[in-house]
């Protein structure tokens, strides 16, 4: 262990404090509060989605419904009169799902409707939807099929997180910087893809590669204009981290200034679902997204393991001073790392905009805690550890929504992260002497 390193035992209290704080932040700033009555989000949001649930004219109390769309989701229960209301942040399209397991025995959604309805909040800012309830047998998806569906969705989400986490881990490994502005690199990629594909009508299969290229150039510009000069001035990692937090906030509100607070959709976001096996269904976009993620991660692994620059990157991550003494141009390698990290983040942003679906000015910040969790869980500074951590976090997030409200699923992943760090503070693939 180097003289400046820390042992995992000494870092354990620090890690607990850090991730305890992350857990509190995630709980405080979740996308929507948990439902406790017939109204949710009314005071915090200007628009309304509401409805009634009745059977033969009699209200059904305690029926759970979920309203989600544009990155926002909330759960609500019907009151004694069978009524419910949910506040939503914008005039957009929302999916309303009635949880049939909360209906009385022998009662189901009948007629030509299903337990899922799509509504649009129009110019009036309010919309009402009702379900046809009657006697019948519920079409309940077996629990095992639900688990399989969540596993597949979690794998898709984890691969997308992995693209962002690998870049963040590379930057940390070569510079020691915990870059909070990495979230805005994710947002930048999605915004460029939207601007090219929707605003300029460039074909999306051309717009996405251009967005990745411009994201990589964005990373190059930040290194040339900000990070390299600060490194040469000898700023410590704490000062650099504070600069990254300020840069993150500045970029976030610049994005909001130009695109507003609404949700924008990339071309082709409403792709049809394709049955795969059992109850598992994925959209065309999901299948393409997983395929792209796997190909890019495989190409990245080949680059890191078998190319000269990749080997130099691993050498710098292991020991920058020794790498420099061996003749490696550290500044050149770090610059390449920034370019690659920004390009991967831009691709992750595009895929996340399709996964949500939709993009917003703060979409990168919404998953920043999960990206940091993946990097720490896999092992600080280890690219492959970041990928493993991202897959674990993505699957845990999706699986946990079977038992806890959807707006709390990110908190569940952070709780598991803390528990794992109690047993292995260096992470899954990290080494004890590399912590700190």
TARAHU-V258069 format. One record per residue. N is the residue number from 0. SS is DSSP state (H for helix, E for strand, C for the rest). PHI is phi in whole degrees, 0 to 359 (999 if undefined). OMEGA is omega in whole degrees, 0 to 359 (none if undefined). Layout:
n/ss/phi/omega
N/SS/PHI/OMEGA
N/SS/PHI/OMEGA
//
This chain:
n/ss/phi/omega
0/C/999/181
1/C/289/182
2/C/294/182
3/C/267/184
4/C/279/178
5/C/233/175
6/C/280/180
7/H/297/182
8/H/295/180
9/H/290/182
10/H/276/186
11/H/302/178
12/H/299/180
13/H/296/179
14/H/298/180
15/H/296/179
16/H/295/181
17/H/299/186
18/H/279/169
19/H/295/176
20/H/296/177
21/H/299/179
22/H/296/179
23/H/296/179
24/H/298/180
25/H/297/180
26/H/291/183
27/H/286/187
28/C/248/175
29/C/299/186
30/C/293/180
31/C/201/180
32/C/284/177
33/C/291/183
34/C/278/176
35/C/231/183
36/C/209/184
37/C/271/181
38/E/229/178
39/E/222/174
40/C/68/183
41/C/291/183
42/C/284/186
43/C/266/185
44/C/230/187
45/C/276/187
46/E/246/190
47/E/227/166
48/E/236/185
49/E/218/179
50/E/179/178
51/E/229/174
52/C/232/182
53/E/226/176
54/E/228/184
55/C/55/178
56/C/82/179
57/E/261/180
58/E/292/176
59/C/252/183
60/C/265/175
61/C/79/177
62/C/279/183
63/E/269/175
64/E/226/177
65/E/238/176
66/E/244/181
67/E/215/179
68/E/165/178
69/C/61/180
70/C/83/180
71/E/250/174
72/E/212/180
73/E/209/176
74/E/247/182
75/E/215/175
76/E/240/177
77/C/290/179
78/C/272/183
79/C/296/178
80/C/263/179
81/C/77/184
82/E/260/177
83/E/207/177
84/E/215/178
85/E/229/173
86/E/277/180
87/E/236/190
88/C/279/186
89/C/205/176
90/C/281/186
91/C/203/178
92/E/267/182
93/E/229/177
94/E/256/180
95/E/253/183
96/E/243/176
97/E/266/180
98/C/281/185
99/H/294/179
100/H/292/179
101/H/266/175
102/C/281/177
103/C/299/178
104/C/301/178
105/C/81/180
106/E/242/182
107/E/210/172
108/E/283/186
109/C/237/180
110/C/85/182
111/C/274/182
112/C/264/174
113/C/248/179
114/C/277/177
115/E/236/178
116/E/233/177
117/E/251/181
118/E/234/179
119/E/235/175
120/C/282/185
121/C/268/183
122/C/301/180
123/C/287/178
124/C/81/180
125/E/221/176
126/E/211/181
127/E/238/178
128/E/223/180
129/E/229/177
130/C/251/177
131/C/274/184
132/E/251/178
133/E/200/178
134/E/289/180
135/C/166/179
136/C/261/181
137/C/280/175
138/C/274/186
139/C/264/176
140/C/285/180
141/C/305/183
142/H/300/180
143/H/299/178
144/H/295/177
145/H/297/180
146/H/297/180
147/H/297/179
148/H/299/179
149/H/294/178
150/H/298/180
151/H/294/178
152/H/296/179
153/H/295/176
154/H/297/177
155/H/298/180
156/H/295/181
157/H/295/177
158/H/296/178
159/H/295/176
160/H/298/181
161/H/299/178
162/H/300/179
163/H/287/184
164/H/292/180
165/H/298/178
166/H/297/178
167/H/298/180
168/H/293/177
169/H/299/180
170/H/297/179
171/H/296/183
172/H/295/184
173/H/268/184
174/H/239/184
175/C/78/184
176/C/268/168
177/C/271/191
178/C/273/178
179/C/288/178
180/C/284/176
181/H/300/178
182/H/299/181
183/H/285/171
184/H/295/176
185/H/297/180
186/H/297/183
187/H/301/180
188/H/300/179
189/H/294/181
190/H/295/179
191/H/295/178
192/H/299/178
193/H/294/182
194/H/299/180
195/H/287/187
196/H/280/184
197/H/262/184
198/H/285/182
199/C/259/177
200/C/60/173
201/C/285/178
202/C/308/189
203/H/296/179
204/H/288/172
205/H/262/183
206/H/296/183
207/H/293/176
208/H/300/177
209/H/295/178
210/H/296/178
211/H/294/179
212/H/298/179
213/H/293/175
214/H/296/178
215/H/297/177
216/H/294/176
217/H/297/177
218/H/296/177
219/H/299/180
220/H/298/179
221/H/293/179
222/H/292/181
223/H/293/187
224/H/274/187
225/H/235/194
226/H/286/180
227/H/294/176
228/H/301/180
229/H/291/177
230/H/297/181
231/H/292/176
232/C/282/176
233/C/82/179
234/C/294/178
235/C/284/183
236/H/294/179
237/H/293/178
238/H/298/178
239/H/296/179
240/H/295/178
241/H/296/176
242/H/300/181
243/H/295/177
244/H/294/178
245/H/298/178
246/H/297/179
247/H/300/180
248/H/296/181
249/H/297/181
250/H/297/182
251/H/300/183
252/H/280/170
253/H/295/177
254/H/301/181
255/H/297/180
256/H/300/185
257/H/274/185
258/H/245/180
259/C/80/184
260/C/263/182
261/C/279/179
262/C/256/179
263/E/252/182
264/C/249/174
265/C/283/178
266/C/302/178
267/C/81/183
268/C/289/180
269/C/264/181
270/C/282/182
271/C/288/177
272/E/275/179
273/E/238/175
274/E/295/181
275/E/256/177
276/E/205/182
277/C/58/179
278/C/266/184
279/E/282/176
280/E/228/176
281/E/228/175
282/E/283/177
283/H/301/179
284/H/298/179
285/H/299/181
286/H/295/179
287/H/296/180
288/H/299/179
289/H/297/179
290/H/298/179
291/H/298/181
292/H/300/181
293/H/295/180
294/H/296/182
295/H/294/180
296/H/294/177
297/H/297/178
298/H/295/178
299/H/296/180
300/H/299/178
301/H/298/179
302/H/299/185
303/H/289/187
304/H/268/193
305/H/239/178
306/C/261/181
307/H/296/180
308/H/295/178
309/H/297/178
310/H/295/177
311/H/294/178
312/H/298/179
313/H/293/179
314/H/294/179
315/H/294/178
316/H/298/182
317/H/282/182
318/C/200/183
319/H/300/182
320/H/295/179
321/H/294/178
322/H/297/178
323/H/295/179
324/H/293/180
325/C/276/177
326/C/99/179
327/C/282/177
328/C/282/187
329/H/297/181
330/H/300/180
331/H/295/180
332/H/294/179
333/H/298/179
334/H/296/177
335/H/298/178
336/H/298/178
337/H/298/179
338/H/296/181
339/H/294/180
340/H/298/180
341/H/292/178
342/H/296/178
343/H/295/178
344/H/295/178
345/H/298/176
346/H/297/178
347/H/300/179
348/H/297/178
349/H/298/181
350/H/294/178
351/H/292/177
352/H/296/175
353/H/281/182
354/H/288/188
355/H/300/358
356/C/269/179
357/C/107/179
358/E/236/178
359/C/225/183
360/C/295/182
361/C/244/185
362/H/296/178
363/H/294/180
364/H/295/181
365/H/293/181
366/C/246/183
367/H/299/179
368/H/299/180
369/H/292/179
370/H/294/176
371/H/298/179
372/H/297/179
373/H/297/181
374/H/297/182
375/H/289/180
376/H/296/181
377/H/286/183
378/C/128/185
379/C/302/176
380/C/83/179
381/C/253/185
382/H/296/181
383/H/291/174
384/H/297/178
385/H/298/178
386/H/295/179
387/H/298/179
388/H/299/179
389/H/296/179
390/H/296/179
391/H/298/182
392/H/296/181
393/H/299/180
394/H/292/179
395/H/298/180
396/H/300/183
397/H/286/181
398/H/295/184
399/H/296/180
400/C/290/173
401/C/287/185
402/C/241/182
403/C/241/179
404/C/303/185
405/H/300/182
406/H/284/179
407/H/249/187
408/H/292/178
409/H/293/179
410/H/296/179
411/H/302/179
412/H/296/180
413/H/290/176
414/H/296/178
415/H/298/178
416/H/302/180
417/H/298/180
418/H/297/180
419/H/292/180
420/H/292/174
421/H/296/182
422/H/269/182
423/C/217/186
424/C/299/181
425/C/281/181
426/C/90/187
427/C/294/183
428/C/249/180
429/C/279/177
430/C/250/185
431/H/301/182
432/H/284/180
433/H/268/180
434/C/284/176
435/C/103/none
//
